[in-house]
Amino acid sequence: MTIIRLPTEIRLMSSFKSISGTFDILPEGHTSGGDSIAPSRIWQHAEAAIRKVMGMYGAEEIRTPILEPTELISRGIGQLTDIVSKEMFAFERGDTHYVLRPEVTAPVMRAYQQHHLDQKGGVQRLFYIGPCFRAERPQKGRYRQFHQFGLEIIGATDARADAETIACAVDVYRELGLNDFTIRLNSLGDSESRPRYKEALIAYITPFADQLSEVSRNRLETNPMRILDTKIEKEREMLRGAPILADFLDDESRQHHEEVKAHLTSIGLTFQDDPFLVRGLDYYSRTAFEIESDSLGAQGSLAGGGRYDLLSLELGAKQIIPAVGFAAGMERLIMALDAANLIDIPSPRLDAFIVALGDAALSWTFPMAHSLRENGIKVGYDLKGRSMKAQMREASRQNAKFVIIVGEDELVAGAAQVKDMDQSSQRSVPFDQLASQLTN
Ligand code: HAM
């Protein structure tokens, strides 16, 4: 036996794998790094539900680039946040600094300003579905490339807009049959109430500083409110007596918060008012919320969002452009659907599969398949010149409703044998009647 040695570069190429924390979405489900990745049809099913619900809210799609200027993200989200300080995929070419977008809100606000969308008048409801990138430690439900869908309502201070973003996210989950989640809601006040609160919080936490984890100790210096987000039981215990932001709110923020809650109640949405809810992005003022799945474990945060009236100023606008929105992880949504046994969607069925025997029949297959496809019939056929048995197996694998069998005799007769796979019956159909008979 001769052993053929492949050139080194070919051997190396064949061992390429997707980068840890990223994954391929295939026609069939598979596992990647221990995680099960749903087939592409499940993603399409979820995306169709998202588009349907967004349509009900009068939202229109916006698609912004994956690449954005690094400064847009660092100014928008905040230099001291984990996302900007640790998790950006950023690089330079020449004098330009690029980042793979870690989220879509700052890009949407950039696009809104760049294209003067305010001049269209009224309020813009913009939705998106697309990939985002964060250099986090990959684990179940937490990826380096993940996908978000979201809605941004730009141009309204009205508390109904805040309630509407929450309702919209909930409607997407309900549309897909998911009902076990919890909405946590807080108000982060305005740019005056927050610094006063931070001062009080630092004063409360500082005496405990040497008992804090390293992460929390750093946050005490950089972003003390994020300590409220700690998952460490000892720290949560320590925080029980901490001052709460609700006691520091300015009157307008308090009023706004009450209105948001009343609107949610008016449509029967229940929520937990959670004074310790802070978000990992710095652009929020007033409303902040998260939607958590009751069935997913550690990575249970399905969606998050809030009001970000001051982001426009950070991004160079001359005046405040009020805005509120949410974003949700597609992977988390699909995990929750899976946990609730809601992703049993059959693969699409072929209408017909052509089984051809002999060279003449193989050539006949191509124009016939083309003509049937032009008539709206989903057709497959074998491209490898395999045996009849193998072709029949392929027809079953693709779950074809009909198998069209053509060999030399059929070519002479001008009629194919058509097997109805559901009825297990077979009949002869003239070639020129195939399209009409298969569509009836
Ligand atoms: P966020 O909380 O950073 O908010 O992300 C929103 C959602 O994206 C999370 O609840 C989670 O489902 C998903 N997600 C985030 N990071 C990952 C990851 N590494 N792997 C998998 N899923 C992830 C934002 O991004 C804001 N832009 C939300 C917003 C919109 N605020 C106002 N408008």
Residues whose N, C-alpha, C, O or C-beta is under 5 A from the ligand:
A	BS01	HAM	E103 V104 T105 R134 E136 G141 R142 Y143 F146 L151 S301 L302 A303 G304 G305 G306 G325 F326 A327 A328 G329 R332
